[in-house]
Amino acid sequence: MRLSLLASLLLVTSLAGCAFGGSRPGAATTAADTVPAVAALDAAACTAKGGELRPLGRLQRVQCVVPYADAGKTCNAKADCSGQCLAIGEVVAGSPASGVCQRDASENFGCRQRIDGGVAQGTICVD
């Protein structure tokens, strides 16, 4: 009987500590205040680079999307581009092909086919 009473008392005491322990006053306020400030700085820095903040991928994580200077240029390999060299339309993997330099980082998501060394690679899909 004493053991069950002691166990119950310990359980109630430990739960009360969790419920009323809390954090320091002002700590959550400070963190909450800095999030919008950081977001504003990120947006300003992104705009200064000529980009825009956009949600990308399955998780819709906001990223700075800056257009590549060589977007749309004809290419035969990644080395020809700031980003990837992507096929125009669907090409049989392993066949000779040329492509165009990707527009921006948003084209890293979805289905795409890279061109490397003048040869079409397999199609990949990225969420």
Biotite code that builds the C-alpha atoms (Angstrom):
import biotite.structure as struc

atoms = struc.array([
    struc.Atom([0.000, 0.000, 0.000], chain_id="A", res_id=1, res_name="MET", atom_name="CA", element="C"),
    struc.Atom([2.795, 2.418, 0.914], chain_id="A", res_id=2, res_name="ARG", atom_name="CA", element="C"),
    struc.Atom([4.645, 1.595, -2.300], chain_id="A", res_id=3, res_name="LEU", atom_name="CA", element="C"),
    struc.Atom([1.652, 2.397, -4.524], chain_id="A", res_id=4, res_name="SER", atom_name="CA", element="C"),
    struc.Atom([1.009, 5.630, -2.588], chain_id="A", res_id=5, res_name="LEU", atom_name="CA", element="C"),
    struc.Atom([4.672, 6.632, -2.985], chain_id="A", res_id=6, res_name="LEU", atom_name="CA", element="C"),
    struc.Atom([4.632, 5.800, -6.710], chain_id="A", res_id=7, res_name="ALA", atom_name="CA", element="C"),
    struc.Atom([1.463, 7.867, -7.216], chain_id="A", res_id=8, res_name="SER", atom_name="CA", element="C"),
    struc.Atom([2.970, 10.801, -5.329], chain_id="A", res_id=9, res_name="LEU", atom_name="CA", element="C"),
    struc.Atom([6.154, 10.670, -7.439], chain_id="A", res_id=10, res_name="LEU", atom_name="CA", element="C"),
    struc.Atom([4.125, 10.544, -10.657], chain_id="A", res_id=11, res_name="LEU", atom_name="CA", element="C"),
    struc.Atom([1.984, 13.548, -9.697], chain_id="A", res_id=12, res_name="VAL", atom_name="CA", element="C"),
    struc.Atom([5.066, 15.508, -8.604], chain_id="A", res_id=13, res_name="THR", atom_name="CA", element="C"),
    struc.Atom([6.941, 14.811, -11.837], chain_id="A", res_id=14, res_name="SER", atom_name="CA", element="C"),
    struc.Atom([3.929, 15.768, -13.978], chain_id="A", res_id=15, res_name="LEU", atom_name="CA", element="C"),
    struc.Atom([3.435, 18.976, -12.015], chain_id="A", res_id=16, res_name="ALA", atom_name="CA", element="C"),
    struc.Atom([7.063, 19.879, -12.673], chain_id="A", res_id=17, res_name="GLY", atom_name="CA", element="C"),
    struc.Atom([6.502, 19.485, -16.414], chain_id="A", res_id=18, res_name="CYS", atom_name="CA", element="C"),
    struc.Atom([3.319, 21.541, -16.404], chain_id="A", res_id=19, res_name="ALA", atom_name="CA", element="C"),
    struc.Atom([4.592, 24.420, -14.306], chain_id="A", res_id=20, res_name="PHE", atom_name="CA", element="C"),
    struc.Atom([8.326, 24.344, -15.044], chain_id="A", res_id=21, res_name="GLY", atom_name="CA", element="C"),
    struc.Atom([7.963, 26.583, -18.094], chain_id="A", res_id=22, res_name="GLY", atom_name="CA", element="C"),
    struc.Atom([10.743, 28.584, -19.625], chain_id="A", res_id=23, res_name="SER", atom_name="CA", element="C"),
    struc.Atom([12.225, 31.902, -18.686], chain_id="A", res_id=24, res_name="ARG", atom_name="CA", element="C"),
    struc.Atom([9.911, 34.837, -19.257], chain_id="A", res_id=25, res_name="PRO", atom_name="CA", element="C"),
    struc.Atom([10.896, 36.719, -22.397], chain_id="A", res_id=26, res_name="GLY", atom_name="CA", element="C"),
    struc.Atom([12.827, 33.848, -23.990], chain_id="A", res_id=27, res_name="ALA", atom_name="CA", element="C"),
    struc.Atom([9.985, 32.850, -26.318], chain_id="A", res_id=28, res_name="ALA", atom_name="CA", element="C"),
    struc.Atom([9.199, 36.490, -27.067], chain_id="A", res_id=29, res_name="THR", atom_name="CA", element="C"),
    struc.Atom([12.776, 37.174, -28.115], chain_id="A", res_id=30, res_name="THR", atom_name="CA", element="C"),
    struc.Atom([12.879, 34.150, -30.431], chain_id="A", res_id=31, res_name="ALA", atom_name="CA", element="C"),
    struc.Atom([9.507, 35.036, -31.952], chain_id="A", res_id=32, res_name="ALA", atom_name="CA", element="C"),
    struc.Atom([10.605, 38.623, -32.538], chain_id="A", res_id=33, res_name="ASP", atom_name="CA", element="C"),
    struc.Atom([13.775, 37.593, -34.358], chain_id="A", res_id=34, res_name="THR", atom_name="CA", element="C"),
    struc.Atom([12.050, 35.258, -36.855], chain_id="A", res_id=35, res_name="VAL", atom_name="CA", element="C"),
    struc.Atom([10.286, 38.046, -38.814], chain_id="A", res_id=36, res_name="PRO", atom_name="CA", element="C"),
    struc.Atom([13.456, 40.160, -38.688], chain_id="A", res_id=37, res_name="ALA", atom_name="CA", element="C"),
    struc.Atom([15.533, 37.324, -40.145], chain_id="A", res_id=38, res_name="VAL", atom_name="CA", element="C"),
    struc.Atom([12.880, 36.659, -42.808], chain_id="A", res_id=39, res_name="ALA", atom_name="CA", element="C"),
    struc.Atom([12.912, 40.346, -43.794], chain_id="A", res_id=40, res_name="ALA", atom_name="CA", element="C"),
    struc.Atom([16.714, 40.290, -44.062], chain_id="A", res_id=41, res_name="LEU", atom_name="CA", element="C"),
    struc.Atom([16.566, 37.120, -46.172], chain_id="A", res_id=42, res_name="ASP", atom_name="CA", element="C"),
    struc.Atom([13.949, 38.653, -48.472], chain_id="A", res_id=43, res_name="ALA", atom_name="CA", element="C"),
    struc.Atom([15.988, 41.839, -48.860], chain_id="A", res_id=44, res_name="ALA", atom_name="CA", element="C"),
    struc.Atom([19.186, 39.889, -49.594], chain_id="A", res_id=45, res_name="ALA", atom_name="CA", element="C"),
    struc.Atom([17.339, 37.692, -52.089], chain_id="A", res_id=46, res_name="CYS", atom_name="CA", element="C"),
    struc.Atom([15.826, 40.686, -53.883], chain_id="A", res_id=47, res_name="THR", atom_name="CA", element="C"),
    struc.Atom([19.240, 42.375, -53.972], chain_id="A", res_id=48, res_name="ALA", atom_name="CA", element="C"),
    struc.Atom([20.568, 39.326, -55.858], chain_id="A", res_id=49, res_name="LYS", atom_name="CA", element="C"),
    struc.Atom([17.734, 39.622, -58.382], chain_id="A", res_id=50, res_name="GLY", atom_name="CA", element="C"),
    struc.Atom([15.769, 36.723, -56.960], chain_id="A", res_id=51, res_name="GLY", atom_name="CA", element="C"),
    struc.Atom([12.501, 36.073, -55.227], chain_id="A", res_id=52, res_name="GLU", atom_name="CA", element="C"),
    struc.Atom([11.520, 33.919, -52.252], chain_id="A", res_id=53, res_name="LEU", atom_name="CA", element="C"),
    struc.Atom([9.373, 30.992, -53.406], chain_id="A", res_id=54, res_name="ARG", atom_name="CA", element="C"),
    struc.Atom([8.223, 27.735, -51.774], chain_id="A", res_id=55, res_name="PRO", atom_name="CA", element="C"),
    struc.Atom([9.878, 24.798, -53.542], chain_id="A", res_id=56, res_name="LEU", atom_name="CA", element="C"),
    struc.Atom([9.624, 21.021, -53.438], chain_id="A", res_id=57, res_name="GLY", atom_name="CA", element="C"),
    struc.Atom([7.307, 18.720, -51.607], chain_id="A", res_id=58, res_name="ARG", atom_name="CA", element="C"),
    struc.Atom([8.032, 20.387, -48.265], chain_id="A", res_id=59, res_name="LEU", atom_name="CA", element="C"),
    struc.Atom([7.385, 23.835, -49.793], chain_id="A", res_id=60, res_name="GLN", atom_name="CA", element="C"),
    struc.Atom([10.511, 25.186, -48.110], chain_id="A", res_id=61, res_name="ARG", atom_name="CA", element="C"),
    struc.Atom([10.945, 28.868, -48.985], chain_id="A", res_id=62, res_name="VAL", atom_name="CA", element="C"),
    struc.Atom([14.147, 29.444, -50.948], chain_id="A", res_id=63, res_name="GLN", atom_name="CA", element="C"),
    struc.Atom([15.693, 32.342, -52.793], chain_id="A", res_id=64, res_name="CYS", atom_name="CA", element="C"),
    struc.Atom([15.243, 31.618, -56.508], chain_id="A", res_id=65, res_name="VAL", atom_name="CA", element="C"),
    struc.Atom([17.695, 33.587, -58.648], chain_id="A", res_id=66, res_name="VAL", atom_name="CA", element="C"),
    struc.Atom([17.537, 33.199, -62.441], chain_id="A", res_id=67, res_name="PRO", atom_name="CA", element="C"),
    struc.Atom([20.759, 31.886, -63.978], chain_id="A", res_id=68, res_name="TYR", atom_name="CA", element="C"),
    struc.Atom([22.479, 34.309, -66.371], chain_id="A", res_id=69, res_name="ALA", atom_name="CA", element="C"),
    struc.Atom([22.856, 31.598, -69.030], chain_id="A", res_id=70, res_name="ASP", atom_name="CA", element="C"),
    struc.Atom([19.268, 30.305, -68.820], chain_id="A", res_id=71, res_name="ALA", atom_name="CA", element="C"),
    struc.Atom([18.043, 28.979, -72.160], chain_id="A", res_id=72, res_name="GLY", atom_name="CA", element="C"),
    struc.Atom([21.525, 28.800, -73.721], chain_id="A", res_id=73, res_name="LYS", atom_name="CA", element="C"),
    struc.Atom([22.215, 25.683, -75.814], chain_id="A", res_id=74, res_name="THR", atom_name="CA", element="C"),
    struc.Atom([24.455, 23.216, -73.969], chain_id="A", res_id=75, res_name="CYS", atom_name="CA", element="C"),
    struc.Atom([25.986, 19.745, -74.169], chain_id="A", res_id=76, res_name="ASN", atom_name="CA", element="C"),
    struc.Atom([27.032, 19.295, -70.517], chain_id="A", res_id=77, res_name="ALA", atom_name="CA", element="C"),
    struc.Atom([26.654, 20.765, -67.021], chain_id="A", res_id=78, res_name="LYS", atom_name="CA", element="C"),
    struc.Atom([30.029, 22.490, -67.480], chain_id="A", res_id=79, res_name="ALA", atom_name="CA", element="C"),
    struc.Atom([28.369, 24.714, -70.110], chain_id="A", res_id=80, res_name="ASP", atom_name="CA", element="C"),
    struc.Atom([25.852, 26.079, -67.567], chain_id="A", res_id=81, res_name="CYS", atom_name="CA", element="C"),
    struc.Atom([25.571, 27.737, -64.169], chain_id="A", res_id=82, res_name="SER", atom_name="CA", element="C"),
    struc.Atom([22.936, 25.118, -63.314], chain_id="A", res_id=83, res_name="GLY", atom_name="CA", element="C"),
    struc.Atom([22.168, 21.876, -65.132], chain_id="A", res_id=84, res_name="GLN", atom_name="CA", element="C"),
    struc.Atom([22.029, 21.168, -68.865], chain_id="A", res_id=85, res_name="CYS", atom_name="CA", element="C"),
    struc.Atom([18.474, 19.890, -69.389], chain_id="A", res_id=86, res_name="LEU", atom_name="CA", element="C"),
    struc.Atom([16.941, 18.062, -72.338], chain_id="A", res_id=87, res_name="ALA", atom_name="CA", element="C"),
    struc.Atom([14.274, 19.744, -74.425], chain_id="A", res_id=88, res_name="ILE", atom_name="CA", element="C"),
    struc.Atom([11.439, 17.243, -74.478], chain_id="A", res_id=89, res_name="GLY", atom_name="CA", element="C"),
    struc.Atom([11.961, 13.525, -73.914], chain_id="A", res_id=90, res_name="GLU", atom_name="CA", element="C"),
    struc.Atom([15.105, 11.936, -75.374], chain_id="A", res_id=91, res_name="VAL", atom_name="CA", element="C"),
    struc.Atom([16.058, 8.253, -75.300], chain_id="A", res_id=92, res_name="VAL", atom_name="CA", element="C"),
    struc.Atom([18.640, 7.784, -72.526], chain_id="A", res_id=93, res_name="ALA", atom_name="CA", element="C"),
    struc.Atom([22.114, 7.120, -73.905], chain_id="A", res_id=94, res_name="GLY", atom_name="CA", element="C"),
    struc.Atom([21.488, 8.813, -77.243], chain_id="A", res_id=95, res_name="SER", atom_name="CA", element="C"),
    struc.Atom([23.369, 11.900, -78.452], chain_id="A", res_id=96, res_name="PRO", atom_name="CA", element="C"),
    struc.Atom([21.546, 15.103, -77.528], chain_id="A", res_id=97, res_name="ALA", atom_name="CA", element="C"),
    struc.Atom([21.923, 18.757, -76.702], chain_id="A", res_id=98, res_name="SER", atom_name="CA", element="C"),
    struc.Atom([19.847, 20.721, -74.251], chain_id="A", res_id=99, res_name="GLY", atom_name="CA", element="C"),
    struc.Atom([19.376, 24.126, -72.680], chain_id="A", res_id=100, res_name="VAL", atom_name="CA", element="C"),
    struc.Atom([20.750, 25.574, -69.459], chain_id="A", res_id=101, res_name="CYS", atom_name="CA", element="C"),
    struc.Atom([18.149, 25.491, -66.706], chain_id="A", res_id=102, res_name="GLN", atom_name="CA", element="C"),
    struc.Atom([16.223, 28.657, -65.866], chain_id="A", res_id=103, res_name="ARG", atom_name="CA", element="C"),
    struc.Atom([16.692, 28.627, -62.066], chain_id="A", res_id=104, res_name="ASP", atom_name="CA", element="C"),
    struc.Atom([16.778, 26.367, -58.988], chain_id="A", res_id=105, res_name="ALA", atom_name="CA", element="C"),
    struc.Atom([13.028, 25.725, -59.209], chain_id="A", res_id=106, res_name="SER", atom_name="CA", element="C"),
    struc.Atom([13.785, 23.354, -62.097], chain_id="A", res_id=107, res_name="GLU", atom_name="CA", element="C"),
    struc.Atom([15.625, 21.096, -59.626], chain_id="A", res_id=108, res_name="ASN", atom_name="CA", element="C"),
    struc.Atom([12.158, 19.809, -58.640], chain_id="A", res_id=109, res_name="PHE", atom_name="CA", element="C"),
    struc.Atom([9.782, 17.744, -60.726], chain_id="A", res_id=110, res_name="GLY", atom_name="CA", element="C"),
    struc.Atom([10.828, 15.430, -63.556], chain_id="A", res_id=111, res_name="CYS", atom_name="CA", element="C"),
    struc.Atom([13.772, 16.322, -65.768], chain_id="A", res_id=112, res_name="ARG", atom_name="CA", element="C"),
    struc.Atom([16.392, 14.755, -67.981], chain_id="A", res_id=113, res_name="GLN", atom_name="CA", element="C"),
    struc.Atom([19.995, 15.943, -67.864], chain_id="A", res_id=114, res_name="ARG", atom_name="CA", element="C"),
    struc.Atom([22.422, 16.082, -70.768], chain_id="A", res_id=115, res_name="ILE", atom_name="CA", element="C"),
    struc.Atom([26.036, 15.285, -69.920], chain_id="A", res_id=116, res_name="ASP", atom_name="CA", element="C"),
    struc.Atom([28.862, 15.027, -72.419], chain_id="A", res_id=117, res_name="GLY", atom_name="CA", element="C"),
    struc.Atom([26.375, 15.392, -75.269], chain_id="A", res_id=118, res_name="GLY", atom_name="CA", element="C"),
    struc.Atom([24.527, 12.252, -74.113], chain_id="A", res_id=119, res_name="VAL", atom_name="CA", element="C"),
    struc.Atom([21.008, 12.131, -72.658], chain_id="A", res_id=120, res_name="ALA", atom_name="CA", element="C"),
    struc.Atom([20.853, 10.732, -69.125], chain_id="A", res_id=121, res_name="GLN", atom_name="CA", element="C"),
    struc.Atom([17.899, 8.926, -67.573], chain_id="A", res_id=122, res_name="GLY", atom_name="CA", element="C"),
    struc.Atom([14.894, 10.954, -66.463], chain_id="A", res_id=123, res_name="THR", atom_name="CA", element="C"),
    struc.Atom([14.697, 11.631, -62.727], chain_id="A", res_id=124, res_name="ILE", atom_name="CA", element="C"),
    struc.Atom([11.884, 13.053, -60.616], chain_id="A", res_id=125, res_name="CYS", atom_name="CA", element="C"),
    struc.Atom([12.584, 14.969, -57.412], chain_id="A", res_id=126, res_name="VAL", atom_name="CA", element="C"),
    struc.Atom([9.955, 16.070, -54.905], chain_id="A", res_id=127, res_name="ASP", atom_name="CA", element="C"),
])
